[in-house]
Structures are given as structure tokens and as C-alpha cells.
Amino acid sequence: MNENKDRNDLAVRMAPSETSAEVRLLVLDIDGTIVDESNRIRDSIAPAIHSAQRRGVAVAIATGRRYQSSLHAYDSIGSTLPLICYEGALIRERNNGFVHRHWTLEPRVAAQMLDYTERLSLSGRLSVHFYIQDDLYVSNLNDASIRYFEGSKVEPIIVSDLRQLLNRATTKVMVLSDDVQVIAPLSSQLKNSYSRTQVKQDKSITLLEAFHPAVNKRLAVSYLAEEIMSLRPENVMAVGDDFTDIEMLQYAGIGVAMGNAPAAVKASADWVTTTIEEDGVARAVERWILRAKSSPAPLPLTASGQGPL
């Protein structure tokens, strides 16, 4: 799939010319793709994936979740490939824990974040989280962080002075607050730093995440496909629903956006399936892997970016 593809929602997008026989790797996001808002894996997922696996297609996970938080979904789909987590920052084997790649945040960037947040953390206006070896260290548990952990099995380790951890390999630093005005200046300050940052909203909480600047799902998926499996991009089908999936969808020979994805994500994809509630992954697997159909017709996009199913 080309980086310079037409992203105009009103344009006619051509479907990939590859036949279903050329797909050898199916890469799936977790949240909003195979797991719904109630943290439940859709019933249609396992049969669809097992059908693809019987056709010789390997299945992998590429998620923003922590390694441990990804294992239930990973095991449910019966994958045997390395697990891609932390938005692509970590590629790790499930069975023996072997780490293929781990892109960590530079200590000076983490220190810069602590310089900005120290006073605000002490006052409880924000909380700073360090993700190290899949453990989570937090500066404090303020109201925002308590809500963030609701329903989660993660057990944060409170460390009042996170500077003592700066010599550890940190996968991600996250800052969260109820006040977006607290997060915005930090986001601006980090724009010229050696990091990749993104700001999100979750449960009315504003989150800023900082990774190594090279981190994205495209880099991790290309490593899995090309270096580990000796495949080409055209052998890859990827399905996702979030902005962090865009690069992965652009890399894959067949990039599929979920119907519940934002317009920009749909515009970056080759095809738009139905929503997660309408079993979008199963429909995409049926369309692009299970059907032996070559030379598909052009797929006109509507103003919303939704293609025909």
C-alpha cells in the first residue's frame, strides 16, 4: 500500500489488486477492533480467525495496550506470533518472553517531563506514570488516575520520586489530568524533543503519552512481516480503528478501517468494513481472505468515508 494514496473521502478508491491467496499475515488491533467497549471479544472473531488460519494465514496482534493486558486477546485468537504492544514499542514472544525489539524513551526526555510536572504532581493536579518492564510506576494516585484504573487489573507502584527510575529502560511515560490546560503546555514543550507524543481523552481524563520517536505500529508490523516472516507488504492485511493504526493501514497491502473509526482513519484505508458491533473484522476476513475473488471492482467512498461491504 502506498504512502501517497488519495485520502480524499469523496474520491473513488481502487481496491487492492492482489488476490486473497496473497494474504499471508493478518494483523489486528485490539480495542475497538476485536474487543468492544465492555472489554469483551466479539463472538464472531474466533470463527473468522480460525477460518483464516486454516487457509494458511498467520494472525498477529498490534495494540497500544501493555504486554500483560494484551495476553487475553492474544490467546483468544490463537496467535503464535510475537506480540506487538505499546503502539509498536515492544515486540515480544508469548511463550518464552524473548524480546525481538524494544524502543525505549530516552532518559533526558523523561527527565524533561518530570521537570515540568514535579510541582503539579505534588499538588495532585496531575499524575505521572512510567511503564518499565511491563510494571507501572506512578508519582501519585490523584482523582484522574484512580478513575483511569477503574475496572483494571493493573496494580500501580507508587514512587514519589520517579527520578530514581531514569536509568531504567522506560517504554512509555504517561501524564494524566482532569485539566486539559495542564497537559497542553507539556505537549507543546515536547514537540521538539526526541520523542513521539500523543494526547488522548479517556473517561473525561486528558492523557499525554510519550514514546521513542520511531515508535509506531507500521515499524513494528514491517519488522514482523519482513524481518521475521520474510513477507512483503502486499502479503499483509491489517485492521484497526484508531489514529495510531493509520501508519499500519498504510503499510499493509490491504488496510481495513473499522466502521467505528474516525474519518481520517477510514480515509487512510483501502477498505472500510462495518463497526465492531456489526462484526466488522469477520466481514473483512470473509471479503479479503475467505473469498477466492480476484480483480475486485473500484470501491466508491461516501462523504463519510464508508465503502461498500
DONURO-542583 format. One record per residue (C-alpha): x, y, z; residue number from 1; residue in one letter; chain. Coordinates in Angstrom, 3 decimals. Layout:
ATOM       c1       c2       c3 num residuo cadena
ATOM        X        Y        Z NUM       a      A
...
***
This chain:
ATOM       c1       c2       c3 num residuo cadena
ATOM    0.000    0.000    0.000   1       m      A
ATOM    1.353    3.382   -0.976   2       n      A
ATOM    2.003    6.308    1.343   3       e      A
ATOM    0.809    8.733   -1.322   4       n      A
ATOM   -2.631    7.208   -1.716   5       k      A
ATOM   -5.508    9.549   -2.340   6       d      A
ATOM   -7.013   10.454    1.018   7       r      A
ATOM   -9.957   12.414   -0.330   8       n      A
ATOM  -13.099   10.995    1.248   9       d      A
ATOM  -15.131   11.882   -1.835  10       l      A
ATOM  -12.810   10.196   -4.282  11       a      A
ATOM  -13.167    6.722   -5.742  12       v      A
ATOM  -10.622    4.455   -4.112  13       r      A
ATOM   -9.434    1.418   -6.010  14       m      A
ATOM   -9.419   -1.854   -4.113  15       a      A
ATOM   -6.098   -3.722   -3.890  16       p      A
ATOM   -5.434   -5.787   -6.999  17       s      A
ATOM   -3.920   -8.681   -5.033  18       e      A
ATOM   -5.969  -11.849   -4.734  19       t      A
ATOM   -6.890  -13.284   -1.375  20       s      A
ATOM   -4.286  -16.017   -1.887  21       a      A
ATOM   -1.509  -13.458   -1.409  22       e      A
ATOM   -2.509  -12.543    2.142  23       v      A
ATOM   -0.202  -14.407    4.492  24       r      A
ATOM   -0.403  -12.254    7.615  25       l      A
ATOM   -3.457  -10.716    9.275  26       l      A
ATOM   -2.668   -8.041   11.880  27       v      A
ATOM   -5.402   -6.942   14.275  28       l      A
ATOM   -5.701   -4.063   16.702  29       d      A
ATOM   -7.489   -4.926   19.969  30       i      A
ATOM   -9.662   -2.126   21.360  31       d      A
ATOM  -12.441   -1.044   19.028  32       g      A
ATOM  -11.444   -3.760   16.548  33       t      A
ATOM  -11.827   -7.157   18.203  34       i      A
ATOM  -12.673   -6.017   21.760  35       v      A
ATOM  -15.723   -3.833   22.381  36       d      A
ATOM  -16.326   -1.117   24.973  37       e      A
ATOM  -17.265   -3.692   27.601  38       s      A
ATOM  -13.831   -5.322   27.113  39       n      A
ATOM  -15.458   -8.350   25.514  40       r      A
ATOM  -14.107  -10.137   22.461  41       i      A
ATOM  -16.802  -10.366   19.834  42       r      A
ATOM  -18.237  -13.861   19.332  43       d      A
ATOM  -17.634  -13.665   15.585  44       s      A
ATOM  -13.874  -13.150   15.951  45       i      A
ATOM  -12.660  -16.662   16.799  46       a      A
ATOM  -14.513  -18.491   13.979  47       p      A
ATOM  -13.374  -15.930   11.400  48       a      A
ATOM   -9.764  -16.059   12.528  49       i      A
ATOM   -9.674  -19.833   12.736  50       h      A
ATOM  -11.030  -19.979    9.183  51       s      A
ATOM   -8.231  -17.667    8.046  52       a      A
ATOM   -5.645  -19.749    9.873  53       q      A
ATOM   -6.914  -22.879    8.126  54       r      A
ATOM   -6.218  -21.062    4.849  55       r      A
ATOM   -2.581  -20.663    5.909  56       g      A
ATOM   -2.866  -17.073    7.135  57       v      A
ATOM   -0.935  -16.250   10.310  58       a      A
ATOM   -2.599  -13.847   12.742  59       v      A
ATOM   -0.879  -11.239   14.913  60       a      A
ATOM   -1.876   -8.572   17.421  61       i      A
ATOM   -0.685   -4.943   17.255  62       a      A
ATOM   -2.044   -2.901   20.141  63       t      A
ATOM   -1.448    0.118   22.332  64       g      A
ATOM   -2.002   -1.994   25.430  65       r      A
ATOM    0.656   -3.209   27.847  66       r      A
ATOM    2.056   -6.666   27.229  67       y      A
ATOM    0.191   -8.319   30.130  68       q      A
ATOM   -3.059   -6.527   29.275  69       s      A
ATOM   -2.861   -7.876   25.725  70       s      A
ATOM   -2.487  -11.558   26.562  71       l      A
ATOM   -6.174  -12.452   26.936  72       h      A
ATOM   -6.992  -11.199   23.433  73       a      A
ATOM   -3.799  -12.719   22.044  74       y      A
ATOM   -4.578  -16.150   23.500  75       d      A
ATOM   -8.223  -15.939   22.426  76       s      A
ATOM   -7.322  -15.675   18.745  77       i      A
ATOM   -4.796  -18.499   18.954  78       g      A
ATOM   -1.828  -16.484   17.716  79       s      A
ATOM    1.660  -17.976   17.877  80       t      A
ATOM    3.474  -14.923   16.509  81       l      A
ATOM    5.364  -12.316   18.546  82       p      A
ATOM    3.029   -9.856   20.262  83       l      A
ATOM    3.238   -6.191   19.239  84       i      A
ATOM    2.217   -3.902   22.098  85       c      A
ATOM    2.712   -0.353   23.424  86       y      A
ATOM    1.789    1.044   19.962  87       e      A
ATOM    4.682   -0.933   18.488  88       g      A
ATOM    7.348   -0.061   21.064  89       a      A
ATOM    7.704   -3.692   22.147  90       l      A
ATOM    7.753   -6.923   20.101  91       i      A
ATOM    7.866   -9.887   22.452  92       r      A
ATOM    7.329  -13.644   22.247  93       e      A
ATOM    4.444  -15.022   24.270  94       r      A
ATOM    5.898  -18.421   25.096  95       n      A
ATOM    9.431  -17.635   26.208  96       n      A
ATOM    9.400  -13.865   26.725  97       g      A
ATOM   12.103  -13.264   24.101  98       f      A
ATOM   12.203   -9.596   23.072  99       v      A
ATOM   12.747   -9.020   19.357 100       h      A
ATOM   12.679   -5.229   19.554 101       r      A
ATOM   12.179   -2.681   22.307 102       h      A
ATOM   12.253    1.026   21.502 103       w      A
ATOM   12.617    2.920   24.810 104       t      A
ATOM   12.263    6.589   25.692 105       l      A
ATOM   15.497    8.491   26.251 106       e      A
ATOM   16.129    9.352   29.935 107       p      A
ATOM   16.609   13.036   29.099 108       r      A
ATOM   13.085   13.220   27.674 109       v      A
ATOM   11.621   11.540   30.761 110       a      A
ATOM   13.639   13.955   32.919 111       a      A
ATOM   12.278   16.909   30.937 112       q      A
ATOM    8.755   15.691   31.603 113       m      A
ATOM    9.471   15.391   35.324 114       l      A
ATOM   10.903   18.915   35.382 115       d      A
ATOM    7.608   20.245   34.087 116       y      A
ATOM    5.289   18.041   36.130 117       t      A
ATOM    7.012   17.904   39.521 118       e      A
ATOM    5.178   20.804   41.191 119       r      A
ATOM    1.829   19.905   39.609 120       l      A
ATOM    2.222   16.288   40.672 121       s      A
ATOM    2.855   17.267   44.277 122       l      A
ATOM   -0.345   19.321   44.262 123       s      A
ATOM   -2.320   16.421   42.817 124       g      A
ATOM   -3.261   18.251   39.615 125       r      A
ATOM   -1.695   15.519   37.527 126       l      A
ATOM   -0.157   12.071   37.826 127       s      A
ATOM    2.942   10.757   36.037 128       v      A
ATOM    3.178    7.106   35.006 129       h      A
ATOM    6.369    5.256   34.000 130       f      A
ATOM    5.970    1.929   32.147 131       y      A
ATOM    9.067   -0.189   32.829 132       i      A
ATOM    9.332   -3.930   32.109 133       q      A
ATOM    5.525   -4.006   31.999 134       d      A
ATOM    5.378   -2.664   35.568 135       d      A
ATOM    3.631    0.645   36.145 136       l      A
ATOM    5.183    3.212   38.478 137       y      A
ATOM    3.124    6.292   39.367 138       v      A
ATOM    4.056    9.531   41.112 139       s      A
ATOM    0.723    9.704   42.931 140       n      A
ATOM   -2.832    8.457   42.742 141       l      A
ATOM   -4.937   11.552   42.137 142       n      A
ATOM   -8.631   11.544   41.216 143       d      A
ATOM   -7.863   11.226   37.497 144       a      A
ATOM   -5.555    8.237   37.923 145       s      A
ATOM   -7.983    6.486   40.281 146       i      A
ATOM  -10.712    6.781   37.631 147       r      A
ATOM   -8.285    5.667   34.955 148       y      A
ATOM   -7.582    2.418   36.821 149       f      A
ATOM  -11.248    1.639   37.499 150       e      A
ATOM  -12.073   -1.860   36.287 151       g      A
ATOM   -8.417   -2.571   35.537 152       s      A
ATOM   -6.309   -5.375   36.983 153       k      A
ATOM   -3.198   -3.205   36.821 154       v      A
ATOM   -1.585   -2.642   40.196 155       e      A
ATOM    0.386    0.621   40.099 156       p      A
ATOM    3.512    1.010   42.192 157       i      A
ATOM    3.633    4.428   43.876 158       i      A
ATOM    7.072    6.068   43.730 159       v      A
ATOM    7.062    9.654   44.956 160       s      A
ATOM   10.364   10.440   43.224 161       d      A
ATOM   10.355    8.945   39.738 162       l      A
ATOM   13.811   10.362   39.015 163       r      A
ATOM   15.349    7.327   40.673 164       q      A
ATOM   13.960    5.301   37.739 165       l      A
ATOM   15.524    7.376   34.966 166       l      A
ATOM   18.317    4.842   34.446 167       n      A
ATOM   15.768    2.090   33.711 168       r      A
ATOM   14.561    1.189   30.196 169       a      A
ATOM   11.247    3.041   30.055 170       t      A
ATOM    8.829    2.044   27.308 171       t      A
ATOM    6.345    4.859   27.829 172       k      A
ATOM    5.738    7.860   30.067 173       v      A
ATOM    2.150    8.986   30.510 174       m      A
ATOM    0.874   12.144   32.196 175       v      A
ATOM   -2.819   12.411   33.024 176       l      A
ATOM   -5.032   15.088   34.490 177       s      A
ATOM   -8.633   16.241   34.712 178       d      A
ATOM   -7.479   19.620   33.377 179       d      A
ATOM   -6.580   19.758   29.697 180       v      A
ATOM   -4.928   23.129   30.315 181       q      A
ATOM   -2.346   21.369   32.459 182       v      A
ATOM   -1.468   18.902   29.698 183       i      A
ATOM   -1.438   21.272   26.707 184       a      A
ATOM    1.741   23.217   27.652 185       p      A
ATOM    3.657   19.968   28.206 186       l      A
ATOM    2.573   18.716   24.800 187       s      A
ATOM    3.869   21.920   23.192 188       s      A
ATOM    7.100   21.739   25.146 189       q      A
ATOM    7.825   18.198   23.951 190       l      A
ATOM    7.228   18.869   20.254 191       k      A
ATOM   10.906   19.494   19.600 192       n      A
ATOM   12.145   16.765   21.927 193       s      A
ATOM   13.402   13.328   20.938 194       y      A
ATOM   10.029   11.685   21.455 195       s      A
ATOM    6.714   10.884   19.852 196       r      A
ATOM    3.806   12.260   21.840 197       t      A
ATOM    0.050   11.935   21.543 198       q      A
ATOM   -2.790   13.425   23.568 199       v      A
ATOM   -5.959   11.405   24.176 200       k      A
ATOM   -9.214   11.636   26.088 201       q      A
ATOM  -10.372    8.712   28.222 202       d      A
ATOM  -13.151    8.783   30.845 203       k      A
ATOM  -13.048   12.619   30.747 204       s      A
ATOM   -9.335   12.422   31.584 205       i      A
ATOM   -6.702   14.034   29.363 206       t      A
ATOM   -3.693   11.810   28.729 207       l      A
ATOM   -0.327   12.615   27.208 208       l      A
ATOM    1.757    9.635   26.133 209       e      A
ATOM    5.433    9.860   25.179 210       a      A
ATOM    7.350    7.151   23.303 211       f      A
ATOM   10.635    6.797   21.465 212       h      A
ATOM   10.246    8.897   18.271 213       p      A
ATOM   10.461    5.865   15.968 214       a      A
ATOM    7.568    4.071   17.657 215       v      A
ATOM    4.502    3.304   15.566 216       n      A
ATOM    2.642    0.187   14.527 217       k      A
ATOM    3.931    0.399   10.958 218       r      A
ATOM    7.533   -0.005   12.092 219       l      A
ATOM    6.664   -2.980   14.282 220       a      A
ATOM    4.425   -4.696   11.715 221       v      A
ATOM    7.010   -4.236    8.956 222       s      A
ATOM    9.649   -5.778   11.230 223       y      A
ATOM    7.384   -8.745   11.972 224       l      A
ATOM    6.409   -9.239    8.338 225       a      A
ATOM    9.719   -8.620    6.605 226       e      A
ATOM   12.448   -9.484    9.116 227       e      A
ATOM   10.789  -12.352   10.991 228       i      A
ATOM    8.431  -13.825    8.391 229       m      A
ATOM   10.190  -12.832    5.125 230       s      A
ATOM    6.980  -11.372    3.695 231       l      A
ATOM    6.286   -8.268    1.637 232       r      A
ATOM    3.790   -5.508    2.491 233       p      A
ATOM    1.372   -6.866   -0.123 234       e      A
ATOM    1.188  -10.110    1.883 235       n      A
ATOM   -0.161   -8.231    4.897 236       v      A
ATOM   -3.742   -7.351    5.796 237       m      A
ATOM   -4.218   -5.031    8.788 238       a      A
ATOM   -7.401   -3.978   10.570 239       v      A
ATOM   -7.724   -1.063   13.003 240       g      A
ATOM   -9.945    1.734   14.226 241       d      A
ATOM   -7.783    4.485   15.750 242       d      A
ATOM   -5.393    7.230   14.671 243       f      A
ATOM   -2.491    5.100   15.934 244       t      A
ATOM   -3.459    2.484   13.335 245       d      A
ATOM   -3.114    4.799   10.314 246       i      A
ATOM    0.539    4.057    9.548 247       e      A
ATOM   -0.086    0.322    9.879 248       m      A
ATOM   -3.050    0.506    7.481 249       l      A
ATOM   -0.969    2.494    5.005 250       q      A
ATOM    1.813   -0.089    5.138 251       y      A
ATOM   -0.358   -3.148    4.599 252       a      A
ATOM   -1.252   -4.412    1.161 253       g      A
ATOM   -4.849   -4.421    2.387 254       i      A
ATOM   -5.570   -1.845    5.063 255       g      A
ATOM   -9.047   -2.137    6.571 256       v      A
ATOM  -10.622    0.520    8.790 257       a      A
ATOM  -13.441   -0.350   11.151 258       m      A
ATOM  -16.797    1.339   10.595 259       g      A
ATOM  -16.471    2.929   14.048 260       n      A
ATOM  -13.147    4.567   13.120 261       a      A
ATOM  -12.717    8.354   12.722 262       p      A
ATOM  -12.908    9.746    9.192 263       a      A
ATOM   -9.134   10.216    8.921 264       a      A
ATOM   -8.548    6.551    9.696 265       v      A
ATOM  -11.121    5.479    7.096 266       k      A
ATOM   -9.505    7.748    4.534 267       a      A
ATOM   -6.135    6.059    5.052 268       s      A
ATOM   -7.517    2.584    4.417 269       a      A
ATOM   -8.151    0.559    1.264 270       d      A
ATOM  -11.493   -0.648    2.534 271       w      A
ATOM  -13.948    0.219    5.292 272       v      A
ATOM  -15.801   -2.591    6.993 273       t      A
ATOM  -18.729   -2.401    9.416 274       t      A
ATOM  -18.474   -1.402   13.073 275       t      A
ATOM  -17.285   -3.694   15.823 276       i      A
ATOM  -20.908   -4.205   16.920 277       e      A
ATOM  -21.675   -5.318   13.355 278       e      A
ATOM  -18.791   -7.811   13.312 279       d      A
ATOM  -16.544   -5.746   11.075 280       g      A
ATOM  -13.467   -7.968   11.447 281       v      A
ATOM  -15.373  -11.106   10.485 282       a      A
ATOM  -16.762   -9.347    7.409 283       r      A
ATOM  -13.305   -8.150    6.385 284       a      A
ATOM  -11.815  -11.624    6.788 285       v      A
ATOM  -14.641  -13.071    4.717 286       e      A
ATOM  -14.169  -10.444    1.991 287       r      A
ATOM  -10.391  -10.457    1.655 288       w      A
ATOM   -9.230  -13.879    2.854 289       i      A
ATOM  -12.007  -16.444    2.661 290       l      A
ATOM  -13.417  -15.446   -0.721 291       r      A
ATOM  -11.249  -16.509   -3.664 292       a      A
ATOM  -12.070  -13.448   -5.745 293       k      A
ATOM   -9.607  -11.634   -7.960 294       s      A
ATOM   -9.671   -8.228   -9.609 295       s      A
ATOM  -12.302   -6.578   -7.419 296       p      A
ATOM  -14.114   -3.556   -8.742 297       a      A
ATOM  -13.399    0.015   -7.569 298       p      A
ATOM  -14.836    0.893   -4.187 299       l      A
ATOM  -16.537    4.311   -4.171 300       p      A
ATOM  -16.358    6.084   -0.840 301       l      A
ATOM  -19.219    8.124    0.538 302       t      A
ATOM  -18.736   11.526    2.164 303       a      A
ATOM  -18.278    9.749    5.485 304       s      A
ATOM  -15.550    7.525    4.076 305       g      A
ATOM  -17.696    4.366    4.309 306       q      A
ATOM  -17.106    1.964    1.434 307       g      A
ATOM  -19.453   -0.758    0.223 308       p      A
ATOM  -19.443   -4.044    2.058 309       l      A
***
